[in-house]
Amino acid sequence: MRELTFENVTVRFGSRRRGTVAVDDVSLRVPAGQVVGLVGESGSGKSTLARAAVGLAPLASGRISPAPHERHVQMVFQDPYSALDPRMSIGESIAEAGRGPVDVAGLLELVGLPGDRAGDRPHLLSGGQRQRVALARALAGDPEVIIADEITSALDVSIQGAVLNVVRELQRRMNLTMLFISHNLAVVRYVSDIVAVMKDGRIVEYGPVDEVLGDPRHEYTRELLAAVPRPAH
C-alpha cells in the first residue's frame, strides 16, 4: 500500500471571476495502511475532494498522488445501486473492474456474501448487500488506496454497523490505505486512525482521532461534537 497525498489542491466550478471554490488550497496526508476519516457538514467540500482523487473533479491547482490516471485509487460511492449496472450480474460487475482474471467468489466471501450469489442482479440484493458488492468491486481493481464516500449514509441504521464492521475487517486484514468520508462523527471515530475536519473547502483540524475528538482545538470541531445526539439517561 502507498499513502495518498493532496498538495495545495483547489477545485473550482465555473469561471475564475464568477465560479465557486469547492476545495480551497487543501493539503492532506493519508498515511499508508491507515484510515483517515474526513468529516464535515454537507457542502464542506468532502465529496468534491474525493472525486478529485479519482479524476471526476478537475483540479484548478495543486497535486494529488497517486495521480488519478494511474488507477491506483478506487472509490466506493454513497449509493450502491447507481454504482452497479442493473443489466449485469454482480459477478460480472466485479469482474469488469479487474485488471486481469478476478476471483469473484473469493471477493464476495471476503465482504461477507456467499460466492454463489455472483449470478444475482443488483435488484435482488438489499442496500447493505449492494454496498458490500461495491466494496468487492473496488477491491477487484487491486487498488493501493480506497476512498469511501458516505457509504453508510443511505443505509438503515440497523445495517450500517454490519457494513462498518466489514470495512474495519477489510482494512485490518489487507492493510488498506483509506480515506473514509462521513458527516457522522460516531462513524468516523469507529473506523478511523486519524481524523481531518473540513469546513468551507478547507481542512481546519487534523490529528489522531482520539486526540481531535477528545480535545478539539478548532471551534468548528467543537460545534460538530456538540451537535451529536447523546443518549438520554
DRENKOLGU-269779 format. One record per atom (N, C-alpha, C): x, y, z; residue in one letter. Coordinates in steps of 0.1 Angstrom, whole numbers, padded with zeros to 4 digits, always signed. Example, Ala and Ser with C-alpha at 12.3 -4.5 7.8 and 13.67 -1.06 7.14 Angstrom:
// residues 2
+0132-0057+0078a+0123-0045+0078a+0132-0033+0078a+0128-0022+0071s+0137-0011+0071s+0129+0000+0079s
// end
This chain:
// residues 233
+0008-0012+0000m+0000+0000+0000m+0009+0013+0000m+0003+0023-0005r+0011+0036-0005r+0002+0047+0001r+0008+0058+0004e+0000+0069+0010e-0007+0077-0001e-0018+0084+0003l-0025+0093-0006l-0022+0107-0001l-0018+0116-0010t-0015+0129-0005t-0022+0139-0015t-0026+0150-0008f-0032+0162-0015f-0023+0173-0012f-0017+0180-0022e-0008+0191-0020e-0014+0204-0026e-0018+0213-0017n-0024+0226-0022n-0034+0224-0033n-0044+0215-0030v-0054+0212-0041v-0065+0222-0040v-0069+0228-0051t-0080+0237-0053t-0089+0232-0064t-0102+0231-0061v-0112+0227-0072v-0122+0238-0073v-0124+0243-0085r-0133+0255-0087r-0143+0251-0098r-0155+0254-0096f-0166+0252-0106f-0170+0266-0111f-0171+0266-0125g-0174+0279-0131g-0161+0287-0134g-0163+0299-0138s-0152+0307-0142s-0144+0313-0130s-0132+0318-0132r-0124+0323-0121r-0131+0335-0114r-0138+0343-0122r-0145+0355-0117r-0159+0352-0111r-0166+0343-0117r-0180+0340-0112r-0182+0326-0106r-0171+0318-0106g-0172+0305-0101g-0173+0303-0086g-0174+0291-0082t-0174+0287-0068t-0162+0278-0065t-0155+0282-0054v-0144+0274-0049v-0149+0263-0040v-0149+0251-0044a-0154+0240-0036a-0143+0234-0026a-0131+0234-0031v-0120+0229-0023v-0109+0240-0024v-0104+0245-0013d-0096+0257-0013d-0082+0254-0007d-0072+0252-0016d-0058+0250-0011d-0056+0240+0000d-0062+0228-0003v-0061+0217+0007v-0049+0209+0006v-0042+0207+0017s-0031+0197+0018s-0035+0187+0029s-0034+0174+0025l-0039+0164+0034l-0031+0151+0031l-0027+0144+0041r-0020+0132+0040r-0027+0120+0046r-0029+0109+0038v-0035+0097+0043v-0023+0087+0044v-0018+0084+0055p-0006+0075+0056p-0009+0061+0051p+0001+0055+0046a+0000+0041+0041a-0005+0032+0052a-0016+0024+0049g-0021+0014+0058g-0029+0019+0069g-0033+0032+0068q-0042+0038+0079q-0055+0043+0073q-0064+0046+0082v-0077+0052+0078v-0078+0066+0083v-0080+0076+0073v-0082+0089+0077v-0097+0092+0075v-0104+0096+0086g-0118+0100+0085g-0119+0115+0081g-0126+0118+0070l-0128+0132+0066l-0142+0135+0070l-0144+0145+0079v-0157+0148+0084v-0160+0163+0082v-0173+0166+0080g-0177+0180+0079g-0192+0180+0074g-0198+0191+0076e-0212+0192+0072e-0214+0191+0057e-0226+0190+0052s-0229+0189+0038s-0225+0203+0032s-0218+0202+0020g-0213+0214+0013g-0199+0218+0017g-0193+0210+0026s-0180+0215+0031s-0169+0212+0021s-0171+0203+0011g-0161+0200+0001g-0156+0186+0002g-0161+0178+0011k-0156+0165+0013k-0156+0156+0000k-0169+0155-0005s-0171+0147-0017s-0163+0152-0029s-0162+0165-0030t-0155+0171-0042t-0140+0167-0041t-0135+0167-0029l-0121+0163-0027l-0119+0148-0031l-0129+0140-0027a-0128+0126-0031a-0129+0124-0046a-0138+0131-0052r-0140+0130-0067r-0127+0135-0074r-0121+0145-0068a-0108+0149-0075a-0098+0138-0074a-0097+0130-0064a-0087+0120-0062a-0089+0109-0073a-0101+0107-0078v-0103+0097-0088v-0105+0103-0102v-0102+0116-0103g-0103+0122-0116g-0117+0127-0121g-0126+0127-0112l-0140+0131-0115l-0143+0146-0113l-0133+0153-0107a-0134+0167-0105a-0121+0173-0108a-0120+0181-0119p-0107+0187-0123p-0101+0196-0114p-0087+0196-0112l-0081+0205-0103l-0078+0218-0110l-0081+0229-0102a-0077+0242-0106a-0062+0245-0104a-0057+0238-0093s-0043+0239-0090s-0040+0228-0079s-0027+0225-0077g-0023+0215-0068g-0020+0202-0074g-0017+0192-0066r-0013+0179-0070r-0018+0168-0061r-0022+0157-0067i-0026+0145-0059i-0018+0134-0063i-0013+0126-0053s-0005+0114-0055s-0010+0103-0047s-0013+0091-0053p-0011+0088-0067p-0021+0095-0076p-0016+0099-0088a-0025+0106-0097a-0036+0098-0102a-0048+0104-0104p-0060+0096-0108p-0058+0087-0120p-0050+0091-0130h-0048+0083-0142h-0040+0070-0140h-0034+0069-0128e-0025+0058-0125e-0034+0046-0121e-0047+0048-0118r-0056+0037-0115r-0052+0030-0102r-0045+0036-0093h-0042+0030-0080h-0052+0033-0069h-0062+0042-0073v-0072+0046-0063v-0086+0042-0068v-0093+0035-0059q-0107+0031-0062q-0116+0038-0052q-0128+0041-0057m-0138+0048-0049m-0151+0040-0047m-0156+0040-0035v-0169+0034-0033v-0179+0046-0030v-0190+0046-0037f-0199+0057-0037f-0210+0055-0027f-0217+0066-0024q-0228+0066-0014q-0239+0057-0018q-0243+0058-0030d-0255+0050-0035d-0250+0037-0042d-0250+0026-0036p-0245+0014-0043p-0253+0009-0055p-0266+0013-0055y-0275+0008-0066y-0271+0016-0079y-0268+0029-0078s-0265+0036-0090s-0251+0033-0095s-0242+0027-0086a-0229+0023-0090a-0228+0010-0097a-0239+0002-0097l-0239-0011-0103l-0248-0011-0115l-0244-0017-0126d-0252-0018-0138d-0263-0028-0136d-0276-0024-0136p-0287-0033-0133p-0288-0044-0144p-0282-0042-0156r-0283-0052-0166r-0272-0064-0164r-0263-0061-0155m-0252-0071-0153m-0254-0078-0140m-0250-0091-0139s-0250-0098-0126s-0239-0091-0118s-0240-0093-0104i-0230-0087-0096i-0216-0093-0098i-0216-0106-0102g-0203-0112-0106g-0197-0105-0118g-0205-0102-0128e-0200-0096-0140e-0195-0082-0137e-0202-0074-0128s-0198-0061-0124s-0184-0061-0117s-0183-0071-0108i-0170-0072-0101i-0159-0076-0110i-0161-0086-0119a-0151-0090-0128a-0147-0079-0138a-0156-0070-0142e-0154-0059-0151e-0144-0050-0145e-0143-0048-0132a-0135-0038-0126a-0120-0043-0124a-0118-0056-0127g-0104-0061-0125g-0095-0058-0136g-0082-0058-0133r-0072-0055-0144r-0068-0068-0151r-0073-0079-0146g-0070-0092-0152g-0080-0102-0146g-0077-0115-0146p-0086-0125-0140p-0090-0122-0126p-0102-0123-0122v-0107-0119-0109v-0114-0131-0102v-0110-0134-0090d-0117-0144-0082d-0130-0138-0076d-0141-0139-0084v-0153-0132-0079v-0158-0138-0067v-0159-0151-0066a-0165-0158-0054a-0156-0155-0042a-0143-0154-0043g-0134-0151-0032g-0137-0137-0027g-0139-0127-0036l-0141-0114-0032l-0154-0112-0025l-0165-0119-0030l-0178-0118-0024l-0177-0124-0010l-0170-0135-0008e-0168-0141+0005e-0160-0132+0015e-0151-0124+0009l-0142-0115+0016l-0151-0104+0022l-0161-0100+0015v-0170-0089+0021v-0183-0095+0028v-0183-0108+0030g-0194-0114+0038g-0206-0118+0030g-0204-0121+0017l-0215-0126+0009l-0212-0139+0004l-0221-0149+0002p-0218-0162-0004p-0213-0161-0018p-0203-0168-0022g-0198-0168-0035g-0208-0172-0046g-0218-0180-0042d-0227-0185-0052d-0238-0175-0055d-0237-0163-0050r-0246-0152-0054r-0241-0144-0065r-0230-0148-0071a-0224-0140-0082a-0233-0138-0094a-0243-0147-0096g-0252-0146-0107g-0264-0137-0105g-0265-0132-0092d-0277-0124-0089d-0275-0110-0096d-0287-0104-0099r-0287-0090-0103r-0288-0081-0091r-0284-0068-0093p-0284-0059-0081p-0298-0057-0074p-0309-0058-0082h-0322-0056-0076h-0326-0067-0066h-0319-0078-0067l-0322-0089-0058l-0316-0088-0044l-0307-0078-0043l-0299-0076-0030l-0305-0064-0022l-0303-0065-0009s-0306-0054-0001s-0296-0043-0002s-0299-0031+0004g-0289-0020+0003g-0276-0023+0009g-0276-0030+0020g-0263-0034+0027g-0255-0044+0018g-0263-0053+0012q-0256-0063+0004q-0250-0056-0009q-0257-0047-0015r-0252-0040-0026r-0239-0032-0023r-0239-0026-0011q-0227-0019-0007q-0215-0028-0005q-0218-0040+0000r-0207-0050+0001r-0202-0054-0013r-0211-0055-0023v-0207-0057-0037v-0199-0046-0042v-0203-0034-0039a-0195-0022-0043a-0181-0022-0037a-0179-0027-0025l-0166-0028-0019l-0158-0039-0026l-0165-0050-0029a-0158-0061-0036a-0153-0056-0050a-0162-0048-0056r-0158-0043-0070r-0146-0034-0069r-0146-0026-0059a-0134-0017-0057a-0121-0025-0055a-0122-0036-0047l-0111-0044-0044l-0106-0052-0056l-0115-0055-0066a-0112-0062-0078a-0101-0055-0086a-0101-0042-0085g-0091-0034-0093g-0077-0034-0086g-0076-0042-0075d-0063-0043-0068d-0057-0029-0065d-0065-0021-0058p-0061-0007-0056p-0050-0006-0044p-0043+0005-0044e-0034+0008-0033e-0041+0018-0023e-0052+0024-0027v-0059+0033-0019v-0074+0031-0022v-0082+0031-0011i-0097+0031-0012i-0102+0044-0007i-0112+0050-0014i-0119+0062-0009i-0134+0057-0008i-0139+0059+0005a-0153+0055+0008a-0160+0068+0011a-0170+0071+0002d-0177+0084+0003d-0191+0082+0008d-0192+0084+0022e-0206+0084+0028e-0212+0070+0025e-0205+0059+0026i-0210+0046+0022i-0221+0040+0030i-0223+0046+0042t-0234+0041+0051t-0245+0050+0052t-0244+0062+0047s-0255+0072+0050s-0268+0069+0043s-0268+0061+0032a-0280+0057+0026a-0286+0044+0031a-0280+0038+0041l-0285+0026+0047l-0292+0027+0060l-0301+0018+0063d-0308+0018+0075d-0298+0017+0087d-0301+0023+0098v-0292+0023+0109v-0289+0008+0113v-0298-0001+0112s-0296-0015+0117s-0286-0022+0108s-0284-0017+0096i-0275-0023+0086i-0261-0016+0086i-0261-0003+0090q-0248+0004+0090q-0237-0002+0097q-0240-0007+0109g-0230-0013+0118g-0223-0025+0111g-0232-0034+0104a-0226-0046+0098a-0216-0042+0086a-0220-0031+0079v-0211-0027+0068v-0199-0021+0073v-0200-0013+0084l-0188-0007+0090l-0179-0018+0096l-0184-0029+0101n-0176-0040+0106n-0168-0046+0094n-0175-0047+0083v-0168-0053+0071v-0156-0044+0067v-0159-0031+0067v-0148-0021+0063v-0137-0022+0073v-0139-0023+0086r-0128-0024+0095r-0120-0037+0094r-0127-0048+0091e-0121-0061+0090e-0112-0061+0077e-0118-0056+0066l-0110-0055+0053l-0098-0047+0055l-0099-0035+0062q-0088-0026+0063q-0077-0033+0071q-0080-0040+0082r-0070-0046+0090r-0064-0058+0083r-0072-0066+0077r-0067-0078+0070r-0058-0075+0058r-0062-0065+0051m-0055-0061+0038m-0045-0049+0040m-0045-0044+0052n-0036-0032+0054n-0039-0021+0044n-0052-0018+0042l-0056-0008+0032l-0053+0006+0036l-0049+0015+0027t-0049+0029+0029t-0063+0034+0025t-0069+0041+0034m-0083+0045+0032m-0087+0059+0036m-0093+0067+0027l-0099+0080+0031l-0114+0077+0032l-0119+0078+0045f-0133+0075+0048f-0140+0087+0051f-0150+0091+0042i-0157+0103+0043i-0171+0101+0049i-0174+0110+0059s-0187+0109+0066s-0190+0122+0072s-0203+0125+0074h-0207+0136+0083h-0210+0131+0097h-0209+0118+0099n-0212+0112+0112n-0199+0110+0120n-0198+0118+0131l-0186+0117+0139l-0185+0103+0146l-0196+0097+0150a-0195+0084+0156a-0190+0074+0147a-0194+0074+0134v-0189+0065+0124v-0174+0067+0122v-0170+0080+0121v-0156+0083+0119v-0147+0078+0130v-0152+0080+0142r-0145+0075+0154r-0143+0060+0154r-0153+0053+0149y-0153+0038+0149y-0143+0033+0139y-0141+0039+0128v-0133+0032+0117v-0119+0039+0115v-0117+0051+0121s-0105+0059+0116s-0094+0058+0127s-0082+0060+0121d-0070+0062+0130d-0067+0077+0132d-0070+0085+0121i-0068+0099+0121i-0081+0106+0116i-0083+0118+0120v-0095+0125+0116v-0091+0138+0110v-0097+0142+0099a-0095+0156+0093a-0109+0162+0093a-0109+0175+0097v-0122+0182+0098v-0122+0192+0087v-0132+0193+0079m-0133+0202+0067m-0145+0211+0069m-0142+0224+0066k-0152+0235+0066k-0149+0244+0055k-0160+0247+0047d-0159+0257+0037d-0147+0255+0027d-0145+0242+0024g-0135+0238+0014g-0121+0238+0020g-0119+0239+0033r-0105+0239+0039r-0105+0229+0050r-0093+0223+0053i-0091+0215+0064i-0087+0224+0076i-0096+0223+0087v-0094+0232+0098v-0088+0224+0110v-0088+0211+0110e-0082+0204+0121e-0078+0190+0116e-0067+0184+0121y-0062+0171+0116y-0053+0165+0128y-0055+0152+0130g-0047+0146+0140g-0053+0132+0144g-0047+0125+0154p-0052+0112+0158p-0067+0114+0163p-0075+0104+0159v-0089+0105+0161v-0093+0108+0176v-0087+0101+0185d-0090+0102+0199d-0086+0116+0205d-0075+0121+0199e-0070+0134+0203e-0079+0145+0198e-0082+0145+0185v-0091+0155+0179v-0105+0155+0185v-0111+0144+0186l-0124+0143+0191l-0125+0143+0206l-0114+0140+0213g-0114+0141+0227g-0111+0155+0233g-0103+0162+0225d-0099+0176+0229d-0097+0185+0217d-0108+0188+0210p-0107+0196+0198p-0102+0210+0200p-0094+0214+0191r-0088+0228+0192r-0096+0238+0184r-0103+0234+0173h-0110+0243+0165h-0125+0244+0169h-0130+0256+0169e-0144+0259+0173e-0153+0251+0165e-0151+0249+0152y-0160+0242+0143y-0161+0227+0147y-0149+0221+0151t-0149+0207+0155t-0158+0206+0168t-0156+0216+0177r-0164+0216+0189r-0179+0217+0186r-0183+0225+0176e-0197+0226+0172e-0202+0213+0166e-0194+0206+0158l-0198+0193+0153l-0200+0183+0164l-0191+0183+0174l-0193+0174+0185l-0205+0177+0194l-0208+0190+0195a-0219+0194+0203a-0232+0190+0197a-0232+0188+0183a-0244+0185+0176a-0247+0170+0176a-0238+0162+0181v-0240+0147+0181v-0251+0144+0191v-0261+0137+0188p-0272+0133+0197p-0266+0125+0209p-0269+0128+0221r-0265+0120+0232r-0276+0112+0238r-0273+0099+0242p-0284+0091+0248p-0290+0097+0261p-0303+0095+0262a-0309+0101+0274a-0306+0092+0286a-0305+0097+0298h-0303+0090+0310h-0316+0084+0315h
// end
